[in-house]
Amino acid sequence: RGPCSGRSQPRAPLAWMCGAPRSLAGRWAFRTFLAGLARQSLAEEGVPDVIRGVAPADLPKYRPQSGRDGSPSFRCFDSRGSAASVDLPYAVVNDDSCDCADGSDEPGTDACAGQSTTLFFCRNEQSDGAYIYASRVNDGICDCCDGSDEWRAAARGLSRMSCQNTCLEEGQRLSKERAQKEAELRGGVERRRALAAAAAEEKRALE
């Protein structure tokens, strides 16, 4: 019985084979469609659509809270530290000043660099998203294929320091590598089955 049969649910790695297009272009279109649905759902819940340095899955953590005076507020993720126990103005998020001991208020800057928990998420549209340390943000080196980690140079119009978006090429390369690995895996499984069948046939012949 195949992994896409009606009686069985495919595991996550096989889901794209059953519910999504197989071609590279089709798969990118499918991912874009799903991302659109996710953004719509978040918007309905009052979650910001995009926050620099935050992965889509973590956006709900940055939903503005209602402060004591009714204005939008933010609370540090870590319960330790003086600032963590109070509601901070929501404007502290990505204001390039480290207000939370855990660095959760600066997901998109290097203000809270130096902590293992302070990570910047590269969205890398058309490729794979990736995390980098906050210390690599605005350091003059392009770490994200979309160049989003060097946003300060781009904002200042410093063309010599801005990064080229290479996500399309990177995404195509990664897709080819995955397809090759999948083909090698399938080939290995087929060879193993053939050897097992040959061994069984030889055993029957000797009996």
N, C-alpha and C positions, 0 to 999 in steps of 0.2 A: 504494500500500500504506500503510495507516494506521500510526501510531506504536505501536499496541498489538498489531500482528499477531504471530503466533507466530514468524515468521521473523526478527524484528528486536527488539533490546532498546531500550526507550525511554531517552532521555537523562534525567539527573537531574531537570530542570525538568518533564518530562512524566510522571515516575514516578507522581505522585499521581493522574493521569488514568487510568492503567492498573491500578494495584494498590490504590487506596484509594477510598473513597466520594467522590462529587462534592459532596454537600450539605455546608453549613457544619457542621452538627451531626455528620454522619458523619465529616468530616475531623478534627474535634476529638477524637472518640472514637477514631479511628484513631491519632492522635498520642499520645493517652493510653495506648493499648495498646502502642505501640512503646516509649514511655518506661518502662512497666512491665517490659517484656522487658529493656531496657537496665539498669534497676536490679537486676533479678534476676541478670543476668550479672555485674555489678560486685560484688554481694554474695558470689557464689560465688568470686570472685577475692580476697576480703578487702579490697575497696575501700570506704571509707565511703560510705553512700548519699547524704548531703547534707553539703556543707561550705559555709558561708556565703561568697558571693562567687566560688565556683568553678563554671565551666560544666561540665555533665555530661561533655562530651568530655575534660575535663582532670582528672577525678576520679582516674583511674589514677595520675597524677603524685603524688597525695597518699596513695598506699597506704603505710601504716606499714611502715617497715623494721625489721629486728631490730638493735638496738644491740649494743655490745660486751658489755653485761651481760645481753643477752637482752630488754631492755625495748623497747617501741615507740619508734622514733626517726624523725627527719626530717632530710633533707639539702637545703640550699639548691640551687635549680636552677642558678644561675650558679657556675661553678667558681672564680671569683675571690673574694677576701676571706677573712679568717681563719676566720669561722664556717662558710664553705662547705665547708671541707675536713674538718670533723668532724661526727659524728652528734649532732644536738641532740635533746633530749627531745621527743617528739611533742606534748607540751603547749604548745610554743611556737607552734603553728599557731593563728592568730587569738587570741593572748593580749594583743593591743593593745600589743605591744612589738616594735619592728623589730630582729630578730636577723640577718636576711640582707641583704647589700648590694643584692641585686636585688629585695627586698621579697616574695619568694615565700612567706615564712612568714606574711604578713598579707594574704591575698586578700580578707578580709571586713571589714577595719578601715581607718582612715585613718592608722595608725601609720607606714606607709612612703610616705606621699603625697609627691608632688613628682617622681616618676620616670615616664617615658613608658610603662614596662613594667608599672607597678603599676596594674592595672585590677580593677574590681569587676564581677562578672557578675550582672545582674538576670535572674532566671529568668522572670519575667513569664508565669506560666501563663495560658493562653487568649489570649496575644498573642505577640509576637516577643521572644525573649531579646535583651539588649543589654548592651554594656560601657560603663561610665562610669569616669572617673578616680577613684582612691582619695580624692583631696582632696574629692570631692563626697559621700563617705560621712559620715553624721551631721553634715551642715552646716546642718540645719534646712530644707533645700529638698528636695522630693520629686522625684527624677529618675527612679526606676523606677516603672512603673505599678502594681506590686504593693507599693510602699512599702518594699521590703526594704533599701534603702540607708539608711533612717532607723530602723534596728533598735534603737538605744539608747533613743530616745524611747519606742518601743513597749514595750521591756523595763521601762522605769521607769513605765509607765502614764501618760505625759504625753499625754493625749488631745488637747490643744490643738496639740501638735506632731506627732502621729501622722499618717500618710498614708492616704488612702482608696485602696482597691484599684480601679483603673479599667481593669484589663486586659481584662475582658470587652468593655467598650465600645470600647476601643482595638483589640482583635482583630477585632471585627466591622467597624469602620471600615477597617482595613487590608485585610481580606478583600474588602470591597466595592470598594476602590480597585484591588486586584489584578485582580478580575473585570472591572472596567471597562477596565483597560489591556489585558487579554487579549482582550476583545471588540473594542477599537479595533484591536489588532494583527491579529486575524482579518479584520476589515473591510478593513483596508489591504491585506492579502494578496489578498483576493477582488477588490478594485478593481484591483489591479495585474494580476491574471490576466485580468480582463475587458478592460482596456486593451490588453494584449498580444494577446489573441484578436482584438479589433477591428482592431488594426494589421495582424495577419497576414491577416485577411479582406480588408482594404482593399488590401493588397499583391497578393493573388491576383487581385482584381478588376481591377487595373491591368495585370496581365501578359497 
